[in-house]
Amino acid sequence: MDASEWKQTNQLRQAHEKKPLFHLKTFLSKAGPGRTIVFVPGKQILFEQGKRGNAVFYILAGAVKLTVDAQGKESTIALLGPGTFAGKECIASPRPRSTASARALTNCTILRIERKEMLHVIQHEKTFAAFFLDYLLARISRYQEVIMDQLLNSSEKRLARALLSLANFGNGGKAEAVVPKIHQEELAGIVGTTRARISFFMNRFRKLGFVAYKGQSSITIRTAKLSGFVMA
């Protein structure tokens, strides 16, 4: 090894030694280079279908609804809770367009990650890349379940799956989760039924111990019990 090669190797070694350790939990919970924590009031739009996407949104608290609009008709495609990402498609191409619209259903706390920063951590941090890949695979599985729900299951089980999705069950979710209370009109639109049916099902879930109301603003979802009902 000549002097120039030794110098280059030594510089690479020093750069590696100076690189700070990557902490996934810290990255997703605190502001830093290329990412900010923002408060989003209920009903505010995060991004709109067809508009240029330049950030990914990681939900820390609250609930977000994803919708698509075709010929003036709006359809809900997902209900997102804490621990989920919105706007992922912005990293798919150099000039990405949002394929859906995202709106806060409740007051939300969200980590906004700039597209450039998101691409950087995916490319350079193996821990994050593995975590994000697992997340994407789980979401694909979830979307397949949604399609099966629409084709095969009753509106009661579709409601149960929507509540499990809000609690983030099966993707880092806990056995019991406290989530913001969603208006029954919103749940009816997501499930594809009437508000009266949602009210009936929610009362039944409460009596069966699947859910419990905590005041006027939140609800406890007992995910293990509710999941058992869905799988039965």
C-alpha positions in Angstrom: 0.0 0.0 0.0 1.5 3.3 -1.1 1.2 6.6 0.8 -1.8 7.9 -1.1 -3.7 4.6 -0.6 -2.9 4.5 3.1 -4.1 8.1 3.5 -7.4 7.4 1.7 -8.0 4.2 3.8 -7.2 6.1 7.0 -9.6 8.9 6.1 -12.4 6.4 5.5 -11.7 4.7 8.8 -11.8 8.0 10.7 -15.0 9.0 8.9 -16.6 5.7 10.0 -15.4 6.1 13.6 -16.9 9.6 13.8 -20.3 8.5 12.4 -22.8 8.8 15.3 -24.8 5.7 16.2 -28.3 5.6 14.7 -31.2 5.3 17.2 -34.4 4.4 15.5 -36.6 5.4 18.4 -34.9 8.8 18.7 -35.1 9.4 14.9 -38.9 8.8 14.9 -39.7 10.7 18.0 -37.6 13.8 18.0 -36.9 16.7 15.6 -33.6 16.8 13.8 -31.9 17.5 10.4 -34.6 17.1 7.8 -37.4 16.4 10.2 -39.7 18.5 12.3 -42.5 17.7 14.8 -45.7 19.6 13.9 -49.2 19.9 15.5 -52.0 19.3 13.1 -55.5 20.3 14.2 -58.4 18.1 13.3 -59.8 18.4 9.8 -56.6 20.0 8.4 -55.3 18.5 5.2 -51.7 17.1 5.2 -51.5 16.6 1.5 -53.8 16.4 -1.5 -54.2 13.8 -4.3 -52.3 14.7 -7.4 -50.1 17.4 -5.8 -46.4 17.2 -5.6 -45.2 15.2 -2.6 -42.0 16.4 -0.7 -42.3 14.8 2.7 -43.3 11.6 4.6 -45.5 12.0 7.7 -45.0 9.7 10.7 -48.0 9.8 13.1 -47.0 10.2 16.8 -50.5 10.9 18.1 -54.0 11.2 16.6 -55.7 9.7 13.6 -55.4 10.5 9.9 -57.8 9.5 7.0 -56.6 8.6 3.5 -59.0 9.2 0.7 -59.0 9.0 -3.1 -61.3 11.0 -5.4 -62.5 9.7 -8.7 -64.9 11.7 -10.8 -66.0 13.7 -7.8 -66.7 10.7 -5.6 -64.5 10.4 -2.5 -63.7 7.0 -1.0 -61.8 6.2 2.2 -58.9 3.8 1.7 -57.2 3.8 5.1 -57.4 5.0 8.6 -54.0 5.6 10.1 -53.1 5.9 13.8 -49.9 6.3 15.8 -46.9 4.4 14.5 -47.9 4.7 10.8 -46.6 6.6 7.8 -48.5 8.7 5.3 -47.2 10.1 2.1 -44.7 7.2 1.4 -45.2 7.5 -2.3 -43.1 10.7 -2.4 -39.9 8.6 -2.2 -40.9 6.4 -5.2 -39.8 8.7 -8.1 -37.9 12.0 -8.7 -41.1 13.9 -9.3 -43.7 12.1 -7.2 -47.4 12.9 -7.0 -49.6 12.0 -4.1 -51.9 9.1 -5.0 -54.3 10.0 -2.2 -55.3 12.9 0.1 -54.6 12.8 3.8 -56.7 14.7 6.4 -56.4 14.8 10.2 -59.5 13.2 11.8 -58.4 14.5 15.3 -55.8 16.8 16.6 -52.5 15.1 15.6 -48.8 15.3 16.5 -46.8 14.3 13.5 -43.1 14.0 12.6 -42.6 15.5 9.1 -39.6 13.9 7.4 -38.3 15.7 4.3 -38.1 13.4 1.2 -34.3 13.9 0.9 -33.8 12.9 4.6 -36.1 9.9 4.2 -34.1 8.7 1.2 -30.8 9.3 3.0 -31.7 7.1 6.0 -33.1 4.4 3.9 -29.9 4.3 1.9 -27.4 4.7 4.7 -29.0 3.3 7.9 -29.6 -0.4 7.7 -31.6 -0.4 10.9 -34.1 2.1 9.5 -34.2 0.4 6.1 -35.1 -3.0 7.7 -37.7 -1.3 9.9 -39.3 0.5 6.9 -39.3 -2.6 4.7 -41.1 -4.6 7.5 -43.6 -1.7 7.8 -44.3 -1.7 4.0 -44.8 -5.4 3.9 -47.2 -5.2 6.9 -49.2 -2.5 5.1 -49.4 -4.5 1.9 -50.8 -7.4 4.0 -53.2 -5.0 5.6 -54.5 -3.7 2.2 -55.0 -7.3 1.1 -57.1 -7.9 4.2 -59.2 -4.8 3.4 -59.9 -6.1 -0.1 -61.0 -9.4 1.4 -63.1 -7.6 3.9 -65.0 -5.8 1.2 -65.6 -8.9 -0.8 -66.3 -11.5 2.0 -66.9 -10.0 5.4 -69.8 -8.3 7.1 -69.8 -4.5 7.9 -69.4 -5.5 11.6 -66.1 -7.2 10.9 -65.0 -4.4 8.6 -65.6 -2.0 11.5 -63.5 -4.2 13.8 -60.6 -4.2 11.3 -60.8 -0.4 11.0 -60.5 -0.1 14.8 -57.6 -2.5 14.8 -55.9 -0.5 12.1 -56.4 2.7 14.2 -54.8 0.9 17.2 -52.0 -0.2 14.8 -52.4 -3.9 15.9 -49.9 -6.3 14.3 -47.5 -3.5 13.5 -45.9 -2.6 16.8 -49.3 -2.1 18.4 -50.0 -3.0 22.0 -52.6 -5.5 23.4 -54.7 -2.6 24.5 -54.6 0.9 22.9 -56.1 4.2 23.8 -57.0 6.1 20.6 -58.9 9.3 19.8 -62.6 8.9 19.5 -63.7 9.0 15.8 -67.1 10.4 14.8 -69.5 7.6 13.8 -70.1 9.4 10.5 -66.4 9.0 9.6 -66.5 5.3 10.6 -69.6 4.7 8.5 -67.8 6.2 5.5 -64.7 4.0 6.1 -66.7 0.8 6.6 -69.3 1.5 3.9 -72.5 1.4 6.0 -74.8 3.7 7.9 -74.2 5.7 11.0 -77.0 3.8 12.8 -75.3 0.5 12.1 -72.0 1.8 13.4 -73.8 2.9 16.6 -75.3 -0.5 17.0 -72.0 -2.3 16.4 -70.0 0.0 18.7 -72.5 -0.6 21.5 -72.2 -4.4 20.9 -68.4 -4.2 21.0 -68.6 -2.3 24.3 -70.9 -4.9 25.8 -68.6 -7.7 24.6 -65.6 -5.9 26.2 -63.9 -5.2 22.9 -63.9 -1.4 23.5 -64.3 0.9 26.4 -65.1 4.6 26.2 -62.8 7.0 28.1 -64.8 10.3 28.5 -65.8 12.1 25.4 -62.5 12.2 23.5 -60.9 8.8 23.5 -61.6 5.1 23.4 -59.8 2.0 24.6 -59.5 -0.7 22.0 -58.8 -4.2 23.4 -56.9 -5.4 20.4 -56.4 -9.1 21.5 -60.2 -9.6 22.0 -61.2 -7.7 18.9 -58.7 -9.6 16.8 -60.1 -12.8 18.0 -63.5 -11.7 16.9 -62.2 -10.8 13.4 -60.4 -14.1 13.0 -63.4 -16.2 14.2 
